[in-house]
Amino acid sequence: MTRRLLRGAARVVTCDPALPGLGVVERAAILVEHGRIAWLGAEQDLPAGLGPVEEHDANGALVTPGLVDAHAHPLFGGDRADEFAQRAAGVSYRELADAGGGIASSVAATRAASDEELCAAMGARLARARAWGTTTMEAKTGYALSVAGELRLLRLLAGATGHGVTLVPTLLGAHALPPDGESRAAYVAACAGPMIDGARGLAVAVDVYCDEGAFTLAEARQILAAARAAGLAVRAHAGQFADLGAAGLVAELGGLSADHLEQVSLADARRMADAGTVCTLLAGACVQLRLPPPPVAMLRAAGCAFALGTDLNPGSSMSESLPLQMWLATTHLGLTVEEAWLGVTRIAARAAGRPEAGVLRIGAPADLVLFAADAPAEIPYHYGANLVRSVWSDGAPGR
């Protein structure tokens, strides 16, 4: 593989935990070999005798790790723009769901779509995500709601290549109850049994939507305990509308992350901090659904770490842009700029289940973003503008 040298960066934001803050290196260069970082430091310290190397000029760009989306639903059929218009007119999310819309609408569209149609739509979404700087994405199923259908979606995620975004698949069979009339107990047993059995080798983690109007804490425990026994990581949609204790359950099971968290107790916040379970905040869905923000100050005081996700989905956050989520997180949720950057890089990688991503240091994947900016704060500050100049994946430059 070609050896590449990126030089001429105004500064490199490494997000290396061995360095203070965001680990900024001024006037830096990066040497890439075999898709990984072989050297990084001030350009004046470049070692002599590098040998044959393909040189690239950063032209004063701000260079950061490839962004990591810690929570996304990129694979589904159809859209729900009509529901967006109804919500804007005052109809609630719950009212739409009770009328047959919401997740049930997307399930019908996903089941009706061919593999080719689903993959083409997902490919377009991944291309947009990459254009905003995303190189790693936690990618959920959840719009088929049957054993065969959810495993079909996992296989499509596993086969998705050529988009420049590394997908980390999560099984979300317990997204909602299926519309087929199957009993609640039978479907929960299916999620905890044959669905998880079939997900081995395809999924990294299992997710459960444990909330008011979704799955109970006991049902979430049944499914997530089965996932842990099968060697899969666990996470949960927790406390978006009501605190059922799902965040504490994920922490108890040593899970990767509890996501949403508009409603969460101090006791469970401390459990998450002690367990190293990440708080993944989904500002886009929170703002769009006009929910109260998560208790960020309390979570921070408890010692929790924050990740951000687009929550890319057809119903409550149709966005592929992590920089937009950074703006929302800093202006609406109360995160600092440093927390927002770590939340789309190093901490997000931990939450997604791909901890080697989201950091620039020797041996890490050479996933880079070159921004037309001077300082990290400019990215959330100049919201709505795409300042991405170039995106590198596995050491290969591209848009």
Buried (B, 14 or more C-beta within 10 A) or exposed (E): EEBBBBBBBBBBBBBBEEEEEBBBBEBBBBBBBEBBBBBBBEBEEBEEEEEEBEEBEBEBBBBBBBBBBBBBBBBBBBBBEEBBEBBEEEBEBEEBBEEEBBBBBBBBBBBEBEEEBBBEBBBEBBBBBBBBBBBBBBBBBBBBBBBEBBBBBBBBBBEBEEBBBBBBBBBBBBBBBBBEEBEEEEBBBBBBBBBBEBBEEBBBBBBBBBBEBBBBBEBBBBBBBBBBEBEBBBBBBBBBBEBBBBBBBBBBBEBBBBBBBBBBBEEBBBBBBEBEBBBBBBBBBBBBBEBEBBBBEBBBEBEBBBBBBBBBBBBBBBBBBBBBBBBBBBBEBBBBBBBBBBBBBBBBBBBBBBBEBBBBBEEBBBBBBBBBBEBBBBBBBBBEEBBBBBBBBBBBBEE
